[in-house]
Amino acid sequence: MTESRSLLPGADPEEVLRELAHLGAENILLVGHQPHLGRLLGRLVSGRRDVEIPMKKAGLAELSTGSDPMLERAELKFYLPPKLLEDLGPRRGAGRAGAS
């Protein structure tokens, strides 16, 4: 795990993209806050700095990028809002042995 100041709410999303390009990792999980993540998501998907894609707290998105996220737009694979994630989670009490 690596902490980064580029994920702080007031940071420029371009800072995150520079760090991602430098890491060269195939898979990365970013955790942050709104509106910063919405601006980053908008920048990745549209390639523009003035686009924000609002995300709900505890939402989850998967994107696919090329080798340099600064130069290439990302493909949004999915976005799951928190309500859907909650609905998809295990049911309380389901699957307990001996429950009647």
N, CA, C and O atoms as a GROMACS GRO file, in nm:
protein
  400
    1MET      N    1   0.084  -0.117   0.000
    1MET     CA    2   0.000   0.000   0.000
    1MET      C    3   0.089   0.123   0.000
    1MET      O    4   0.190   0.129   0.070
    2THR      N    5   0.049   0.221  -0.079
    2THR     CA    6   0.121   0.347  -0.087
    2THR      C    7   0.023   0.460  -0.064
    2THR      O    8  -0.083   0.463  -0.126
    3GLU      N    9   0.058   0.551   0.023
    3GLU     CA   10  -0.024   0.670   0.042
    3GLU      C   11   0.028   0.779  -0.049
    3GLU      O   12   0.148   0.789  -0.075
    4SER      N   13  -0.064   0.861  -0.098
    4SER     CA   14  -0.026   0.966  -0.190
    4SER      C   15  -0.101   1.094  -0.160
    4SER      O   16  -0.223   1.093  -0.141
    5ARG      N   17  -0.029   1.204  -0.154
    5ARG     CA   18  -0.092   1.334  -0.134
    5ARG      C   19  -0.171   1.376  -0.258
    5ARG      O   20  -0.254   1.466  -0.251
    6SER      N   21  -0.145   1.310  -0.371
    6SER     CA   22  -0.217   1.345  -0.494
    6SER      C   23  -0.362   1.300  -0.490
    6SER      O   24  -0.440   1.335  -0.579
    7LEU      N   25  -0.401   1.223  -0.387
    7LEU     CA   26  -0.540   1.181  -0.372
    7LEU      C   27  -0.617   1.266  -0.270
    7LEU      O   28  -0.734   1.241  -0.244
    8LEU      N   29  -0.552   1.367  -0.214
    8LEU     CA   30  -0.622   1.456  -0.123
    8LEU      C   31  -0.727   1.535  -0.200
    8LEU      O   32  -0.708   1.563  -0.318
    9PRO      N   33  -0.838   1.572  -0.135
    9PRO     CA   34  -0.949   1.636  -0.206
    9PRO      C   35  -0.914   1.757  -0.291
    9PRO      O   36  -0.976   1.774  -0.396
   10GLY      N   37  -0.821   1.841  -0.253
   10GLY     CA   38  -0.790   1.961  -0.331
   10GLY      C   39  -0.684   1.942  -0.438
   10GLY      O   40  -0.652   2.037  -0.509
   11ALA      N   41  -0.629   1.823  -0.449
   11ALA     CA   42  -0.518   1.800  -0.544
   11ALA      C   43  -0.569   1.798  -0.688
   11ALA      O   44  -0.686   1.769  -0.714
   12ASP      N   45  -0.480   1.828  -0.778
   12ASP     CA   46  -0.509   1.825  -0.921
   12ASP      C   47  -0.506   1.680  -0.968
   12ASP      O   48  -0.407   1.611  -0.943
   13PRO      N   49  -0.611   1.631  -1.035
   13PRO     CA   50  -0.612   1.493  -1.084
   13PRO      C   51  -0.491   1.459  -1.172
   13PRO      O   52  -0.454   1.342  -1.183
   14GLU      N   53  -0.431   1.559  -1.236
   14GLU     CA   54  -0.313   1.534  -1.319
   14GLU      C   55  -0.198   1.479  -1.236
   14GLU      O   56  -0.115   1.404  -1.287
   15GLU      N   57  -0.192   1.516  -1.106
   15GLU     CA   58  -0.088   1.464  -1.018
   15GLU      C   59  -0.102   1.312  -1.004
   15GLU      O   60  -0.002   1.239  -1.007
   16VAL      N   61  -0.225   1.264  -0.989
   16VAL     CA   62  -0.249   1.120  -0.979
   16VAL      C   63  -0.206   1.051  -1.108
   16VAL      O   64  -0.140   0.947  -1.104
   17LEU      N   65  -0.241   1.109  -1.221
   17LEU     CA   66  -0.206   1.049  -1.349
   17LEU      C   67  -0.055   1.040  -1.367
   17LEU      O   68  -0.005   0.941  -1.422
   18ARG      N   69   0.018   1.142  -1.322
   18ARG     CA   70   0.165   1.137  -1.331
   18ARG      C   71   0.219   1.022  -1.245
   18ARG      O   72   0.309   0.949  -1.287
   19GLU      N   73   0.163   1.008  -1.125
   19GLU     CA   74   0.208   0.899  -1.038
   19GLU      C   75   0.176   0.762  -1.098
   19GLU      O   76   0.258   0.671  -1.093
   20LEU      N   77   0.056   0.749  -1.156
   20LEU     CA   78   0.018   0.621  -1.217
   20LEU      C   79   0.111   0.587  -1.334
   20LEU      O   80   0.153   0.472  -1.348
   21ALA      N   81   0.143   0.686  -1.416
   21ALA     CA   82   0.232   0.663  -1.529
   21ALA      C   83   0.370   0.621  -1.480
   21ALA      O   84   0.434   0.534  -1.539
   22HIS      N   85   0.414   0.682  -1.372
   22HIS     CA   86   0.545   0.650  -1.316
   22HIS      C   87   0.549   0.509  -1.258
   22HIS      O   88   0.651   0.440  -1.270
   23LEU      N   89   0.440   0.465  -1.196
   23LEU     CA   90   0.436   0.331  -1.135
   23LEU      C   91   0.442   0.221  -1.240
   23LEU      O   92   0.509   0.120  -1.221
   24GLY      N   93   0.371   0.240  -1.350
   24GLY     CA   94   0.369   0.140  -1.456
   24GLY      C   95   0.304   0.010  -1.414
   24GLY      O   96   0.327  -0.094  -1.477
   25ALA      N   97   0.222   0.011  -1.311
   25ALA     CA   98   0.156  -0.110  -1.262
   25ALA      C   99   0.038  -0.148  -1.352
   25ALA      O  100  -0.023  -0.062  -1.415
   26GLU      N  101   0.008  -0.276  -1.358
   26GLU     CA  102  -0.106  -0.323  -1.437
   26GLU      C  103  -0.238  -0.300  -1.366
   26GLU      O  104  -0.338  -0.267  -1.431
   27ASN      N  105  -0.242  -0.317  -1.234
   27ASN     CA  106  -0.366  -0.304  -1.157
   27ASN      C  107  -0.341  -0.212  -1.038
   27ASN      O  108  -0.244  -0.228  -0.964
   28ILE      N  109  -0.431  -0.115  -1.022
   28ILE     CA  110  -0.419  -0.019  -0.913
   28ILE      C  111  -0.558   0.005  -0.855
   28ILE      O  112  -0.655   0.019  -0.930
   29LEU      N  113  -0.567   0.011  -0.724
   29LEU     CA  114  -0.690   0.047  -0.656
   29LEU      C  115  -0.668   0.184  -0.593
   29LEU      O  116  -0.578   0.201  -0.511
   30LEU      N  117  -0.751   0.280  -0.631
   30LEU     CA  118  -0.742   0.415  -0.574
   30LEU      C  119  -0.858   0.435  -0.478
   30LEU      O  120  -0.972   0.400  -0.509
   31VAL      N  121  -0.828   0.492  -0.362
   31VAL     CA  122  -0.931   0.525  -0.264
   31VAL      C  123  -0.914   0.673  -0.232
   31VAL      O  124  -0.805   0.718  -0.200
   32GLY      N  125  -1.024   0.746  -0.241
   32GLY     CA  126  -1.015   0.889  -0.215
   32GLY      C  127  -1.152   0.946  -0.181
   32GLY      O  128  -1.240   0.875  -0.133
   33HIS      N  129  -1.167   1.074  -0.206
   33HIS     CA  130  -1.288   1.147  -0.168
   33HIS      C  131  -1.343   1.225  -0.287
   33HIS      O  132  -1.273   1.249  -0.385
   34GLN      N  133  -1.469   1.262  -0.275
   34GLN     CA  134  -1.533   1.352  -0.370
   34GLN      C  135  -1.499   1.494  -0.333
   34GLN      O  136  -1.478   1.521  -0.214
   35PRO      N  137  -1.492   1.585  -0.424
   35PRO     CA  138  -1.517   1.569  -0.566
   35PRO      C  139  -1.394   1.524  -0.645
   35PRO      O  140  -1.400   1.507  -0.766
   36HIS      N  141  -1.281   1.505  -0.575
   36HIS     CA  142  -1.156   1.471  -0.642
   36HIS      C  143  -1.167   1.346  -0.728
   36HIS      O  144  -1.124   1.347  -0.844
   37LEU      N  145  -1.223   1.238  -0.675
   37LEU     CA  146  -1.234   1.115  -0.755
   37LEU      C  147  -1.326   1.133  -0.874
   37LEU      O  148  -1.303   1.074  -0.980
   38GLY      N  149  -1.431   1.212  -0.860
   38GLY     CA  150  -1.520   1.239  -0.972
   38GLY      C  151  -1.450   1.316  -1.083
   38GLY      O  152  -1.473   1.291  -1.201
   39ARG      N  153  -1.364   1.410  -1.044
   39ARG     CA  154  -1.285   1.485  -1.144
   39ARG      C  155  -1.183   1.392  -1.211
   39ARG      O  156  -1.162   1.400  -1.332
   40LEU      N  157  -1.121   1.305  -1.131
   40LEU     CA  158  -1.024   1.211  -1.187
   40LEU      C  159  -1.093   1.114  -1.282
   40LEU      O  160  -1.042   1.087  -1.391
   41LEU      N  161  -1.208   1.062  -1.243
   41LEU     CA  162  -1.284   0.970  -1.328
   41LEU      C  163  -1.324   1.040  -1.458
   41LEU      O  164  -1.312   0.982  -1.566
   42GLY      N  165  -1.372   1.163  -1.447
   42GLY     CA  166  -1.408   1.240  -1.566
   42GLY      C  167  -1.290   1.263  -1.658
   42GLY      O  168  -1.302   1.251  -1.780
   43ARG      N  169  -1.176   1.296  -1.600
   43ARG     CA  170  -1.054   1.318  -1.679
   43ARG      C  171  -1.010   1.189  -1.750
   43ARG      O  172  -0.972   1.192  -1.866
   44LEU      N  173  -1.015   1.077  -1.678
   44LEU     CA  174  -0.973   0.950  -1.736
   44LEU      C  175  -1.064   0.907  -1.851
   44LEU      O  176  -1.016   0.862  -1.955
   45VAL      N  177  -1.194   0.920  -1.832
   45VAL     CA  178  -1.290   0.872  -1.932
   45VAL      C  179  -1.300   0.967  -2.051
   45VAL      O  180  -1.308   0.922  -2.165
   46SER      N  181  -1.299   1.098  -2.026
   46SER     CA  182  -1.319   1.194  -2.135
   46SER      C  183  -1.190   1.248  -2.195
   46SER      O  184  -1.188   1.294  -2.310
   47GLY      N  185  -1.081   1.242  -2.118
   47GLY     CA  186  -0.957   1.303  -2.163
   47GLY      C  187  -0.954   1.453  -2.140
   47GLY      O  188  -0.857   1.520  -2.176
   48ARG      N  189  -1.060   1.508  -2.079
   48ARG     CA  190  -1.071   1.652  -2.055
   48ARG      C  191  -1.064   1.683  -1.906
   48ARG      O  192  -1.109   1.603  -1.824
   49ARG      N  193  -1.009   1.796  -1.874
   49ARG     CA  194  -0.995   1.837  -1.734
   49ARG      C  195  -1.123   1.898  -1.676
   49ARG      O  196  -1.136   1.909  -1.554
   50ASP      N  197  -1.218   1.936  -1.762
   50ASP     CA  198  -1.337   2.007  -1.714
   50ASP      C  199  -1.459   1.915  -1.697
   50ASP      O  200  -1.570   1.964  -1.679
   51VAL      N  201  -1.438   1.783  -1.702
   51VAL     CA  202  -1.549   1.688  -1.690
   51VAL      C  203  -1.540   1.618  -1.554
   51VAL      O  204  -1.435   1.566  -1.517
   52GLU      N  205  -1.652   1.619  -1.481
   52GLU     CA  206  -1.659   1.548  -1.354
   52GLU      C  207  -1.770   1.443  -1.364
   52GLU      O  208  -1.880   1.473  -1.411
   53ILE      N  209  -1.740   1.323  -1.321
   53ILE     CA  210  -1.841   1.217  -1.312
   53ILE      C  211  -1.866   1.194  -1.164
   53ILE      O  212  -1.784   1.131  -1.097
   54PRO      N  213  -1.977   1.243  -1.112
   54PRO     CA  214  -2.002   1.230  -0.969
   54PRO      C  215  -2.010   1.084  -0.925
   54PRO      O  216  -2.068   1.000  -0.994
   55MET      N  217  -1.950   1.057  -0.812
   55MET     CA  218  -1.957   0.923  -0.753
   55MET      C  219  -2.017   0.935  -0.613
   55MET      O  220  -1.989   1.030  -0.540
   56LYS      N  221  -2.098   0.839  -0.578
   56LYS     CA  222  -2.153   0.835  -0.443
   56LYS      C  223  -2.048   0.780  -0.348
   56LYS      O  224  -1.961   0.703  -0.389
   57LYS      N  225  -2.057   0.820  -0.221
   57LYS     CA  226  -1.967   0.767  -0.120
   57LYS      C  227  -1.977   0.614  -0.118
   57LYS      O  228  -2.087   0.559  -0.118
   58ALA      N  229  -1.863   0.547  -0.118
   58ALA     CA  230  -1.851   0.400  -0.117
   58ALA      C  231  -1.887   0.337  -0.251
   58ALA      O  232  -1.914   0.217  -0.258
   59GLY      N  233  -1.888   0.417  -0.359
   59GLY     CA  234  -1.909   0.361  -0.492
   59GLY      C  235  -1.780   0.296  -0.542
   59GLY      O  236  -1.673   0.317  -0.487
   60LEU      N  237  -1.794   0.217  -0.647
   60LEU     CA  238  -1.681   0.144  -0.701
   60LEU      C  239  -1.684   0.152  -0.853
   60LEU      O  240  -1.788   0.129  -0.915
   61ALA      N  241  -1.571   0.185  -0.913
   61ALA     CA  242  -1.561   0.192  -1.059
   61ALA      C  243  -1.437   0.117  -1.104
   61ALA      O  244  -1.334   0.119  -1.036
   62GLU      N  245  -1.447   0.051  -1.219
   62GLU     CA  246  -1.331  -0.012  -1.280
   62GLU      C  247  -1.307   0.052  -1.416
   62GLU      O  248  -1.400   0.069  -1.495
   63LEU      N  249  -1.182   0.085  -1.441
   63LEU     CA  250  -1.143   0.145  -1.568
   63LEU      C  251  -1.027   0.066  -1.626
   63LEU      O  252  -0.950   0.003  -1.554
   64SER      N  253  -1.017   0.072  -1.756
   64SER     CA  254  -0.905   0.012  -1.826
   64SER      C  255  -0.833   0.123  -1.900
   64SER      O  256  -0.894   0.198  -1.976
   65THR      N  257  -0.701   0.133  -1.878
   65THR     CA  258  -0.623   0.237  -1.945
   65THR      C  259  -0.511   0.172  -2.025
   65THR      O  260  -0.480   0.054  -2.009
   66GLY      N  261  -0.451   0.252  -2.109
   66GLY     CA  262  -0.332   0.208  -2.179
   66GLY      C  263  -0.213   0.220  -2.086
   66GLY      O  264  -0.228   0.235  -1.965
   67SER      N  265  -0.095   0.212  -2.142
   67SER     CA  266   0.025   0.216  -2.061
   67SER      C  267   0.052   0.354  -2.001
   67SER      O  268   0.121   0.364  -1.899
   68ASP      N  269  -0.001   0.459  -2.061
   68ASP     CA  270   0.019   0.594  -2.008
   68ASP      C  271  -0.115   0.665  -1.994
   68ASP      O  272  -0.168   0.716  -2.093
   69PRO      N  273  -0.171   0.668  -1.872
   69PRO     CA  274  -0.302   0.731  -1.852
   69PRO      C  275  -0.302   0.881  -1.878
   69PRO      O  276  -0.409   0.941  -1.890
   70MET      N  277  -0.185   0.943  -1.887
   70MET     CA  278  -0.178   1.087  -1.918
   70MET      C  279  -0.211   1.111  -2.064
   70MET      O  280  -0.261   1.218  -2.100
   71LEU      N  281  -0.184   1.014  -2.150
   71LEU     CA  282  -0.200   1.034  -2.294
   71LEU      C  283  -0.325   0.969  -2.352
   71LEU      O  284  -0.379   1.016  -2.451
   72GLU      N  285  -0.370   0.862  -2.290
   72GLU     CA  286  -0.481   0.784  -2.346
   72GLU      C  287  -0.604   0.795  -2.256
   72GLU      O  288  -0.593   0.804  -2.134
   73ARG      N  289  -0.720   0.793  -2.319
   73ARG     CA  290  -0.844   0.791  -2.242
   73ARG      C  291  -0.867   0.651  -2.189
   73ARG      O  292  -0.823   0.552  -2.248
   74ALA      N  293  -0.935   0.643  -2.077
   74ALA     CA  294  -0.966   0.515  -2.016
   74ALA      C  295  -1.104   0.468  -2.062
   74ALA      O  296  -1.188   0.547  -2.103
   75GLU      N  297  -1.124   0.339  -2.055
   75GLU     CA  298  -1.255   0.281  -2.083
   75GLU      C  299  -1.320   0.246  -1.949
   75GLU      O  300  -1.262   0.174  -1.869
   76LEU      N  301  -1.439   0.299  -1.927
   76LEU     CA  302  -1.512   0.269  -1.805
   76LEU      C  303  -1.573   0.130  -1.819
   76LEU      O  304  -1.661   0.109  -1.902
   77LYS      N  305  -1.525   0.036  -1.739
   77LYS     CA  306  -1.574  -0.102  -1.744
   77LYS      C  307  -1.705  -0.115  -1.668
   77LYS      O  308  -1.800  -0.176  -1.716
   78PHE      N  309  -1.711  -0.056  -1.548
   78PHE     CA  310  -1.836  -0.055  -1.472
   78PHE      C  311  -1.829   0.050  -1.362
   78PHE      O  312  -1.722   0.091  -1.319
   79TYR      N  313  -1.946   0.094  -1.318
   79TYR     CA  314  -1.961   0.178  -1.201
   79TYR      C  315  -2.074   0.119  -1.118
   79TYR      O  316  -2.186   0.102  -1.168
   80LEU      N  317  -2.046   0.089  -0.993
   80LEU     CA  318  -2.146   0.033  -0.904
   80LEU      C  319  -2.169   0.131  -0.788
   80LEU      O  320  -2.079   0.152  -0.708
   81PRO      N  321  -2.288   0.189  -0.780
   81PRO     CA  322  -2.318   0.278  -0.668
   81PRO      C  323  -2.333   0.196  -0.540
   81PRO      O  324  -2.358   0.075  -0.546
   82PRO      N  325  -2.319   0.259  -0.424
   82PRO     CA  326  -2.320   0.186  -0.298
   82PRO      C  327  -2.448   0.106  -0.274
   82PRO      O  328  -2.442  -0.002  -0.215
   83LYS      N  329  -2.562   0.156  -0.316
   83LYS     CA  330  -2.688   0.083  -0.295
   83LYS      C  331  -2.686  -0.051  -0.367
   83LYS      O  332  -2.730  -0.152  -0.312
   84LEU      N  333  -2.636  -0.053  -0.488
   84LEU     CA  334  -2.627  -0.178  -0.563
   84LEU      C  335  -2.528  -0.273  -0.498
   84LEU      O  336  -2.554  -0.393  -0.490
   85LEU      N  337  -2.414  -0.221  -0.452
   85LEU     CA  338  -2.316  -0.306  -0.384
   85LEU      C  339  -2.377  -0.368  -0.259
   85LEU      O  340  -2.354  -0.485  -0.228
   86GLU      N  341  -2.455  -0.289  -0.187
   86GLU     CA  342  -2.523  -0.340  -0.067
   86GLU      C  343  -2.622  -0.449  -0.105
   86GLU      O  344  -2.630  -0.552  -0.038
   87ASP      N  345  -2.699  -0.427  -0.211
   87ASP     CA  346  -2.797  -0.526  -0.256
   87ASP      C  347  -2.729  -0.655  -0.303
   87ASP      O  348  -2.786  -0.764  -0.288
   88LEU      N  349  -2.609  -0.644  -0.359
   88LEU     CA  350  -2.537  -0.761  -0.408
   88LEU      C  351  -2.465  -0.837  -0.297
   88LEU      O  352  -2.425  -0.952  -0.317
   89GLY      N  353  -2.449  -0.775  -0.182
   89GLY     CA  354  -2.378  -0.837  -0.071
   89GLY      C  355  -2.458  -0.951  -0.010
   89GLY      O  356  -2.573  -0.974  -0.046
   90PRO      N  357  -2.395  -1.023   0.081
   90PRO     CA  358  -2.463  -1.136   0.145
   90PRO      C  359  -2.584  -1.090   0.226
   90PRO      O  360  -2.582  -0.985   0.290
   91ARG      N  361  -2.686  -1.170   0.221
   91ARG     CA  362  -2.807  -1.142   0.300
   91ARG      C  363  -2.780  -1.176   0.445
   91ARG      O  364  -2.716  -1.276   0.475
   92ARG      N  365  -2.829  -1.094   0.533
   92ARG     CA  366  -2.812  -1.122   0.677
   92ARG      C  367  -2.892  -1.246   0.714
   92ARG      O  368  -3.011  -1.258   0.684
   93GLY      N  369  -2.823  -1.338   0.779
   93GLY     CA  370  -2.889  -1.460   0.823
   93GLY      C  371  -2.893  -1.568   0.717
   93GLY      O  372  -2.926  -1.683   0.749
   94ALA      N  373  -2.861  -1.536   0.593
   94ALA     CA  374  -2.865  -1.637   0.487
   94ALA      C  375  -2.745  -1.729   0.499
   94ALA      O  376  -2.634  -1.686   0.528
   95GLY      N  377  -2.769  -1.855   0.478
   95GLY     CA  378  -2.660  -1.952   0.474
   95GLY      C  379  -2.612  -1.998   0.609
   95GLY      O  380  -2.512  -2.069   0.616
   96ARG      N  381  -2.680  -1.962   0.716
   96ARG     CA  382  -2.636  -2.010   0.849
   96ARG      C  383  -2.684  -2.152   0.871
   96ARG      O  384  -2.801  -2.183   0.851
   97ALA      N  385  -2.593  -2.237   0.912
   97ALA     CA  386  -2.629  -2.378   0.941
   97ALA      C  387  -2.721  -2.381   1.062
   97ALA      O  388  -2.699  -2.312   1.161
   98GLY      N  389  -2.823  -2.461   1.052
   98GLY     CA  390  -2.915  -2.480   1.164
   98GLY      C  391  -3.018  -2.372   1.180
   98GLY      O  392  -3.096  -2.378   1.275
   99ALA      N  393  -3.022  -2.274   1.094
   99ALA     CA  394  -3.124  -2.169   1.104
   99ALA      C  395  -3.259  -2.225   1.064
   99ALA      O  396  -3.269  -2.302   0.968
  100SER      N  397  -3.361  -2.187   1.134
  100SER     CA  398  -3.494  -2.238   1.100
  100SER      C  399  -3.592  -2.126   1.082
  100SER      O  400  -3.708  -2.151   1.052
   0.00000   0.00000   0.00000
